[in-house]
């Protein structure tokens, strides 16, 4: 009996490791809508990320159709201001091809240590979210950029830039392609101390 349990555990751990290694950043999406409940279920799992003193510093903004259109236009405006109209049109067109958008913010704190801990917790929540979506067959890309610092973006969200900072804009959808990647050998990144 114990031998079977140990074997089952090893198999479960191998499957978990494969799922974690298999999650990729997706840049090209199919234009198939994602069931809203899948996203809400992913958020439910995300909120179980470790957070010091159970501060739960995150907030999730799930963008609907009108908010996504406003986001695309804001991307166009910001890019035109910083680059040029041609690049702005290109970025806006690419943004219209993203089926879903979710913005994750972190509560701001004047306490530097608490802010760092809360931000780290929000990053863990993002990873939980992306792993859940990956397991559901939904690809994602965690993005930042000039938009996450722009007051107009916060206004669009109805968020207070003095109270929240954007951890990331999660773009999601069913992937057109899944890239292949590799990582350094574990021996290259581990230092064992005695």
Backbone bond lengths (Angstrom), bond angles and torsions (degrees), N, CA, C in turn:
res aa  C-N    CA-C-N  psi(-1)  N-CA   C-N-CA  omega(-1)  CA-C   N-CA-C  phi
1 X - - - 1.454 - - 1.527 111.00 -
2 X 1.363 117.50 -47.41 1.453 121.38 179.77 1.527 110.76 -62.93
3 X 1.336 116.96 -37.28 1.465 121.84 -179.81 1.529 109.88 -62.95
4 X 1.318 117.87 -41.54 1.461 122.23 179.42 1.527 110.53 -66.49
5 X 1.327 117.12 -41.16 1.461 120.65 179.20 1.520 110.61 -64.01
6 X 1.323 117.43 -41.97 1.471 121.29 179.12 1.529 110.26 -65.64
7 X 1.318 116.99 -40.13 1.465 121.18 178.41 1.529 110.20 -65.03
8 X 1.338 117.13 -44.00 1.473 121.53 178.08 1.522 110.59 -61.42
9 X 1.334 117.08 -41.67 1.459 121.19 179.05 1.526 110.30 -62.06
10 X 1.335 117.90 -45.59 1.479 121.27 178.82 1.528 110.44 -60.16
11 X 1.325 116.97 -41.20 1.467 120.73 178.19 1.531 110.83 -64.58
12 X 1.328 116.65 -43.64 1.464 120.63 177.97 1.526 110.88 -61.31
13 X 1.314 116.39 -42.92 1.464 120.24 179.86 1.534 111.28 -65.83
14 X 1.328 117.50 -39.03 1.471 120.81 176.71 1.524 110.60 -63.03
15 X 1.338 116.80 -43.65 1.472 120.62 177.99 1.532 110.98 -62.19
16 X 1.327 116.70 -43.32 1.460 120.61 178.09 1.525 110.65 -61.48
17 X 1.312 117.12 -44.83 1.475 121.13 179.16 1.525 110.60 -61.75
18 X 1.329 117.37 -41.64 1.467 121.10 178.17 1.529 110.87 -62.98
19 X 1.316 116.99 -40.70 1.472 121.00 179.54 1.524 110.87 -64.66
20 X 1.321 116.23 -42.29 1.467 119.80 179.28 1.531 110.02 -66.11
21 X 1.327 117.16 -45.97 1.472 120.34 179.04 1.526 111.66 -65.38
22 X 1.321 117.58 -28.58 1.459 121.57 -175.43 1.522 114.97 -80.75
23 X 1.343 117.27 -14.78 1.462 119.43 178.77 1.528 108.94 -70.60
24 X 1.318 115.99 125.86 1.467 121.59 -177.97 1.516 109.26 -125.59
25 X 1.319 116.04 157.58 1.459 121.32 171.20 1.517 107.57 -77.91
26 X 1.315 116.74 123.95 1.462 122.79 -176.67 1.522 109.09 -104.26
27 X 1.331 115.52 132.52 1.465 119.92 -179.32 1.528 112.77 -111.27
28 X 1.326 116.96 -22.95 1.463 121.11 -179.48 1.525 109.38 -119.73
29 X 1.334 115.01 127.71 1.454 120.57 -174.68 1.521 111.83 -120.31
30 X 1.336 114.82 149.63 1.457 120.62 169.25 1.528 107.92 -72.44
31 X 1.299 117.53 156.85 1.466 120.94 -179.42 1.529 111.63 -92.32
32 X 1.314 115.59 39.03 1.454 122.55 178.56 1.525 108.74 -96.59
33 X 1.320 118.16 125.76 1.469 119.34 -179.90 1.529 112.05 -62.79
34 X 1.320 114.96 148.34 1.463 121.64 176.15 1.526 107.85 -99.73
35 X 1.315 116.27 134.54 1.459 121.08 176.99 1.533 109.03 -59.43
36 X 1.315 116.83 124.57 1.470 122.68 -178.34 1.522 111.31 -54.72
37 X 1.325 117.82 -34.83 1.470 120.77 -178.64 1.522 111.32 -63.59
38 X 1.330 117.86 -33.36 1.470 120.82 177.04 1.529 109.39 -60.48
39 X 1.317 116.71 -42.53 1.463 121.17 -179.89 1.526 110.16 -67.96
40 X 1.318 117.10 -43.73 1.469 120.12 178.08 1.530 111.15 -62.76
41 X 1.326 116.91 -38.04 1.468 120.25 176.83 1.533 110.60 -65.65
42 X 1.332 116.98 -37.65 1.467 120.95 177.78 1.532 110.43 -65.25
43 X 1.311 116.73 -39.12 1.472 120.90 177.43 1.531 109.77 -65.18
44 X 1.321 116.60 -39.73 1.466 120.20 178.68 1.531 110.04 -59.43
45 X 1.328 117.11 -41.28 1.464 121.22 178.68 1.530 110.52 -71.64
46 X 1.328 117.04 -38.79 1.467 121.66 -178.31 1.517 111.29 -57.43
47 X 1.315 116.91 -38.52 1.464 120.94 -174.27 1.524 113.34 -70.15
48 X 1.326 117.16 -5.14 1.459 121.03 176.69 1.526 111.71 -90.31
49 X 1.313 117.29 9.63 1.462 120.90 176.18 1.522 110.02 -62.05
50 X 1.327 117.59 150.01 1.462 118.88 177.34 1.524 110.37 -62.07
51 X 1.328 116.47 137.35 1.467 120.90 176.29 1.526 108.25 -148.83
52 X 1.321 114.41 122.88 1.457 123.09 -174.20 1.530 110.71 -57.47
53 X 1.312 116.54 128.23 1.469 123.64 -178.49 1.534 112.60 61.11
54 X 1.333 117.52 21.93 1.461 123.93 179.00 1.546 110.21 48.76
55 X 1.329 114.77 52.45 1.464 120.26 179.36 1.525 112.44 -74.67
56 X 1.345 116.97 -23.45 1.468 122.25 -177.19 1.541 110.12 41.64
57 X 1.338 116.42 65.82 1.468 121.18 -170.91 1.521 115.41 -82.06
58 X 1.305 118.57 3.40 1.462 122.58 -171.83 1.522 112.67 -94.01
59 X 1.330 112.99 158.09 1.460 120.62 169.50 1.526 106.50 -144.35
60 X 1.327 116.49 142.83 1.457 122.49 -176.03 1.528 109.30 -117.00
61 X 1.308 116.38 127.24 1.468 122.45 177.23 1.528 107.37 -111.41
62 X 1.306 116.13 107.92 1.459 122.59 179.87 1.522 107.83 -91.87
63 X 1.328 116.45 112.53 1.461 121.33 -174.62 1.522 111.12 -83.30
64 X 1.324 115.27 127.84 1.459 121.90 173.35 1.524 109.84 -88.43
65 X 1.305 116.31 -173.70 1.471 122.26 -174.42 1.536 112.72 -56.49
66 X 1.320 117.81 -49.09 1.466 120.16 -178.67 1.528 111.85 -65.91
67 X 1.324 116.71 -40.99 1.463 120.46 178.49 1.532 110.74 -65.45
68 X 1.339 117.19 -36.80 1.471 119.61 177.76 1.528 110.34 -64.90
69 X 1.336 117.48 -41.92 1.465 120.62 177.84 1.519 110.95 -62.32
70 X 1.324 116.55 -42.56 1.468 120.28 178.03 1.526 110.21 -63.70
71 X 1.322 117.10 -37.57 1.457 122.31 178.24 1.531 110.93 -63.96
72 X 1.316 116.90 -43.47 1.471 121.40 178.46 1.530 110.20 -60.59
73 X 1.328 117.23 -44.21 1.468 120.43 179.69 1.523 111.51 -66.02
74 X 1.319 116.39 -35.56 1.457 119.74 177.02 1.525 110.70 -67.27
75 X 1.313 117.08 -39.97 1.470 120.89 175.62 1.523 109.36 -59.28
76 X 1.331 116.56 -43.38 1.468 120.98 178.47 1.538 110.35 -59.46
77 X 1.335 116.39 -47.72 1.474 120.89 -178.05 1.526 111.94 -63.64
78 X 1.314 116.56 -47.81 1.466 120.48 -178.15 1.531 110.48 -62.87
79 X 1.313 116.54 -44.21 1.464 119.99 -179.76 1.520 111.03 -65.69
80 X 1.323 118.12 -39.71 1.467 121.27 177.71 1.528 110.58 -63.50
81 X 1.331 116.60 -38.32 1.465 120.49 178.60 1.523 111.65 -65.86
82 X 1.326 116.83 -39.90 1.457 121.62 -174.57 1.535 112.51 -89.70
83 X 1.319 117.76 -38.14 1.469 122.21 -176.25 1.528 109.60 -111.67
84 X 1.345 115.22 -102.99 1.464 120.71 179.26 1.523 109.55 -156.30
85 X 1.328 116.31 170.15 1.463 121.74 -174.88 1.529 111.64 -64.10
86 X 1.328 117.23 -38.30 1.467 120.23 -179.11 1.533 110.44 -62.45
87 X 1.320 116.62 -46.33 1.465 120.95 178.57 1.538 110.20 -65.92
88 X 1.335 116.19 -37.62 1.463 121.36 179.05 1.524 110.92 -62.07
89 X 1.317 117.28 -44.01 1.465 120.90 178.87 1.531 110.93 -65.01
90 X 1.336 116.16 -39.73 1.467 120.80 178.31 1.535 110.55 -61.67
91 X 1.340 116.52 -48.29 1.470 120.43 -178.82 1.527 111.30 -65.60
92 X 1.322 117.10 -38.04 1.470 120.46 179.48 1.523 110.01 -66.14
93 X 1.332 117.29 -42.07 1.469 120.36 178.63 1.529 110.45 -61.84
94 X 1.335 116.31 -44.49 1.469 120.08 178.46 1.531 110.74 -61.57
95 X 1.325 116.42 -39.09 1.466 120.74 -179.56 1.526 111.98 -65.55
96 X 1.349 117.57 -32.33 1.470 119.78 179.57 1.527 111.67 -68.28
97 X 1.322 116.75 -16.85 1.462 121.00 -178.51 1.527 112.98 -89.48
98 X 1.324 116.64 4.06 1.460 121.29 178.41 1.526 108.04 -94.07
99 X 1.340 117.45 118.22 1.465 120.28 -174.91 1.525 115.47 -67.80
100 X 1.336 117.95 -31.68 1.458 119.81 -176.15 1.514 113.05 -143.96
101 X 1.340 114.18 148.17 1.462 121.66 -179.24 1.521 109.37 -133.23
102 X 1.311 115.34 136.30 1.452 122.49 175.95 1.529 107.19 -138.05
103 X 1.307 116.70 127.74 1.458 120.91 179.57 1.525 107.70 -107.13
104 X 1.324 115.45 130.11 1.466 121.20 178.76 1.521 108.22 -112.99
105 X 1.336 115.18 126.18 1.454 120.05 178.96 1.524 110.22 -117.58
106 X 1.327 113.85 164.71 1.451 122.54 178.01 1.519 108.45 -124.90
107 X 1.299 116.56 136.01 1.457 121.12 176.60 1.537 108.80 -62.08
108 X 1.314 116.91 135.06 1.468 121.69 177.22 1.523 110.10 -79.30
109 X 1.330 115.09 151.47 1.454 121.19 176.59 1.524 108.89 -141.40
110 X 1.301 116.05 143.42 1.461 120.35 174.91 1.522 110.87 -77.80
111 X 1.322 116.47 -17.38 1.463 122.19 176.96 1.534 107.33 -80.76
112 X 1.318 116.30 112.08 1.471 121.46 -174.23 1.528 112.29 -60.07
113 X 1.323 117.49 -41.20 1.466 120.75 -179.76 1.530 110.17 -66.64
114 X 1.328 116.86 -46.24 1.463 120.18 178.24 1.519 111.07 -61.71
115 X 1.330 118.15 -39.48 1.464 121.11 179.10 1.525 110.91 -62.02
116 X 1.332 115.73 -43.66 1.469 119.97 179.25 1.527 110.40 -64.37
117 X 1.333 116.82 -43.80 1.473 120.06 179.43 1.528 111.02 -64.61
118 X 1.332 117.18 -42.96 1.465 120.64 -179.68 1.525 111.26 -65.21
119 X 1.335 116.84 -41.39 1.466 120.05 178.58 1.532 110.15 -62.92
120 X 1.322 116.06 -42.60 1.471 119.68 178.13 1.532 110.29 -61.54
121 X 1.328 116.98 -40.08 1.467 120.41 177.78 1.525 111.03 -62.19
122 X 1.328 116.13 -41.46 1.473 120.12 179.01 1.525 110.91 -64.65
123 X 1.331 116.72 -36.17 1.474 119.92 176.23 1.524 110.39 -64.88
124 X 1.335 116.92 -39.25 1.469 120.23 175.53 1.527 110.30 -63.02
125 X 1.325 116.38 -40.51 1.471 120.44 178.35 1.528 110.23 -61.89
126 X 1.344 116.92 -41.46 1.475 120.39 177.66 1.529 110.39 -60.17
127 X 1.335 116.77 -43.00 1.465 120.10 179.70 1.525 110.44 -63.81
128 X 1.343 117.41 -44.35 1.468 120.11 176.35 1.525 110.39 -55.90
129 X 1.324 115.26 -46.04 1.463 122.14 -178.88 1.530 111.01 -59.22
130 X 1.321 116.10 -48.76 1.468 120.39 -177.62 1.523 111.81 -67.33
131 X 1.331 117.51 -37.51 1.464 120.15 177.67 1.520 110.99 -64.99
132 X 1.325 116.36 -42.00 1.460 119.94 178.24 1.529 110.03 -61.96
133 X 1.334 116.05 -47.65 1.466 119.52 179.68 1.522 111.24 -61.11
134 X 1.317 116.63 -41.61 1.466 120.62 179.25 1.522 110.79 -59.68
135 X 1.318 116.06 -43.11 1.463 120.38 178.73 1.529 110.86 -64.09
136 X 1.337 116.82 -29.67 1.472 121.63 178.38 1.530 111.69 -83.71
137 X 1.347 117.14 2.36 1.464 120.85 179.38 1.520 113.32 85.01
138 X 1.324 116.89 10.39 1.466 121.99 -178.68 1.528 108.25 -101.88
139 X 1.329 116.06 126.12 1.454 120.79 178.01 1.516 110.59 -87.02
140 X 1.328 115.29 160.68 1.461 119.10 -179.90 1.518 111.40 -150.58
141 X 1.325 113.19 161.15 1.465 120.91 174.24 1.520 107.89 -138.57
142 X 1.308 115.95 123.33 1.460 123.56 177.84 1.519 106.32 -86.87
143 X 1.321 117.25 114.86 1.463 121.48 -175.87 1.520 110.90 -122.38
144 X 1.327 114.56 155.26 1.461 121.46 172.25 1.531 106.27 -132.26
145 X 1.291 118.61 -129.79 1.467 120.68 179.16 1.515 111.78 104.88
146 X 1.321 114.95 -175.87 1.467 121.68 -174.40 1.520 113.09 -58.30
147 X 1.317 117.00 -31.65 1.464 120.16 -176.07 1.529 112.66 -60.71
148 X 1.339 118.11 -34.17 1.464 120.46 -174.08 1.527 113.06 -73.35
149 X 1.324 117.60 -9.47 1.467 121.72 176.96 1.528 111.87 -105.57
150 X 1.312 116.88 -5.42 1.457 121.54 -173.38 1.532 111.14 -84.20
151 X 1.328 116.26 128.79 1.468 121.43 -179.44 1.527 111.38 -57.81
152 X 1.340 117.39 -35.17 1.467 120.35 179.81 1.524 111.79 -61.40
153 X 1.334 116.56 -32.38 1.467 121.10 177.93 1.535 109.77 -66.53
154 X 1.323 116.11 -45.72 1.466 120.26 177.70 1.527 110.79 -62.47
155 X 1.329 116.00 -40.42 1.466 119.81 177.70 1.520 110.74 -61.11
156 X 1.343 116.33 -42.00 1.458 121.04 178.85 1.529 110.84 -61.25
157 X 1.344 116.11 -38.21 1.465 120.83 179.67 1.534 112.14 -75.69
158 X 1.324 115.74 -21.11 1.458 119.14 -171.84 1.525 110.17 76.53
159 X 1.335 115.95 28.99 1.463 122.40 -177.83 1.524 109.86 -107.35
160 X 1.309 116.06 154.98 1.457 122.54 179.11 1.524 109.00 -97.68
161 X 1.318 117.06 112.46 1.463 122.51 -177.12 1.532 111.64 -63.12
162 X 1.311 117.17 -22.32 1.468 120.94 177.58 1.529 111.38 -77.64
163 X 1.341 116.58 -21.50 1.464 121.40 -176.07 1.531 113.89 -105.07
164 X 1.348 117.08 -20.80 1.468 121.51 -176.15 1.516 110.66 -134.36
165 X 1.319 116.16 151.43 1.457 121.31 169.17 1.522 107.53 -124.77
166 X 1.308 116.07 147.85 1.468 120.08 -177.93 1.526 109.27 -82.40
167 X 1.317 115.87 124.26 1.457 122.04 175.39 1.526 108.82 -82.55
168 X 1.328 116.19 -37.78 1.442 119.41 178.83 1.516 112.56 179.74
169 X 1.315 112.90 157.68 1.455 121.83 171.89 1.523 104.67 -103.95
170 X 1.319 116.29 117.38 1.452 120.35 -179.82 1.523 108.56 -96.02
171 X 1.313 115.33 114.58 1.467 121.52 175.80 1.517 106.34 -94.33
172 X 1.316 117.38 133.60 1.459 118.33 -175.14 1.524 111.98 -142.92
173 X 1.329 114.52 157.82 1.454 122.87 177.40 1.516 109.13 169.88
174 X 1.324 115.47 176.95 1.463 118.56 175.65 1.528 107.64 -74.74
175 X 1.332 117.66 131.50 1.469 120.35 -174.42 1.531 113.72 -72.87
176 X 1.348 114.81 140.36 1.470 120.31 169.82 1.518 108.85 -75.30
177 X 1.315 115.37 -44.60 1.467 121.66 178.03 1.526 108.59 -140.02
178 X 1.321 115.40 153.04 1.459 120.76 177.30 1.531 107.03 -117.70
179 X 1.325 116.80 115.84 1.471 118.90 -177.92 1.535 112.20 -69.10
180 X 1.319 114.78 158.32 1.466 122.01 176.82 1.524 106.82 -105.70
181 X 1.311 115.76 137.45 1.460 120.04 179.44 1.513 110.24 -136.66
182 X 1.329 114.98 167.83 1.463 121.01 174.07 1.522 107.71 -134.47
183 X 1.290 116.16 168.52 1.462 122.56 179.12 1.524 109.03 -133.39
184 X 1.324 115.45 162.94 1.458 120.70 175.45 1.523 109.26 -60.91
185 X 1.316 115.91 156.29 1.451 121.70 175.43 1.529 108.86 -65.77
186 X 1.319 117.30 144.85 1.457 121.59 -179.81 1.526 110.88 -56.17
187 X 1.334 117.10 -37.84 1.465 120.82 179.17 1.520 113.30 -61.24
188 X 1.333 116.94 -23.33 1.468 120.93 179.65 1.524 112.98 -81.17
189 X 1.328 117.84 -13.63 1.468 119.47 -175.19 1.525 114.06 -122.77
190 X 1.336 116.62 4.12 1.453 119.95 -179.02 1.529 109.60 -116.50
191 X 1.301 115.67 132.46 1.456 122.16 171.52 1.523 106.49 -117.09
192 X 1.316 116.77 119.81 1.459 120.56 180.00 1.527 107.96 -95.69
193 X 1.320 115.33 129.45 1.454 122.08 179.45 1.532 109.70 -112.25
194 X 1.302 116.21 141.49 1.481 119.47 178.80 1.492 109.91 -109.21
